[in-house]
Amino acid sequence: MTFKTLMVHLELDADNSGILNVTGELANRFAARVIGIAACQPLPILYDEGLMATEAVTIDRSEISDQLAETEEEFRKAMSGRARALEWRSLITYESLAGYIADQARAADLIITGRDLGPSLLDESRRVKVGELAMRAGRPLLLVPKGVSSLPLRHVFIGWKETRETRRAAADALPLLKEAGQVTVLEIAGEKERLSAQGRVEDVAAWLGEHGVSATPQAIAGDGTEAGYLHAELLDRRCDLLVAGAWGHSRVSEFVFGGVTSDILMDPSFCVLMSH
């Protein structure tokens, strides 16, 4: 298993340099082709507002088209000489942006995107809800936070939790795990559960070994929030990449995730590969 095709989601009128550099590194590492993708919702058409509303919609669509063209140019320039082949896809749509990208993910092995900034910090017309994308894509997502411009893979952690989604994430991450300098399978558990947790992570490490990945299994007893302990451990050990399961459910088109996943979505300090 390897990553033959990467899909990188880019924001319009934003700094995409970090995510493009990470994508370029991975494209070069796996000799992959890269699909760049961007989308935006236009101003809604207000039929009862007359000519001025029509002009506003026309101007808005023209501005979006210009920004899509600029983003495509940025993508092609950044990927030049780093990918096996390049392709660009974009759309102006009133539909869900995450839904559009999830549909296009049929063409890729891995989706690379930025973290979810939340509705109050980014125009909804340009915001791709990462939770929705994770739930709908059927492909692993690599989240690249702002300020991160490289993925060296010196130390990769699997944040283990006994769920279907975490097992899926570990399998999806195998191409990256095989490239890692060090892999740790880490579970945070209560004191009474630590021995059981150690058995689980040892099973995972043994499974990884069958796939040519040498991994250290470790269960740590921690009081308080699982997410807090996990985040502290990862920062202390200089995590380059966290592999985690994304679990949740759909409710009135909103996507609700477990505690660890929601913390990862909203404020990662390092790259995260997640699967649902």
Secondary structure, DSSP 8 states (H G I E B T S, - for coil): ----EEEEE--TTS--HHHHHHHHHHHHHHT-EEEEEEEE------TTS-HHHHHHHHHHHHHHHHHHHHHHHHHHHHHTTTSS-EEEEEEE-SS-HHHHHHHHGGG-SEEEE-----TTTS-TTT---HHHHHHHHSS-EEE--TT------SEEEEE--SSHHHHHHHHHTHHHHHH-SEEEEEEEE-GGGHHHHHHHHHHHHHHHHHTT--EEEEEEE--S-HHHHHHHHHHHTT-SEEEEE--EEEETTEEEE-HHHHHHHH--SSEEEEE-
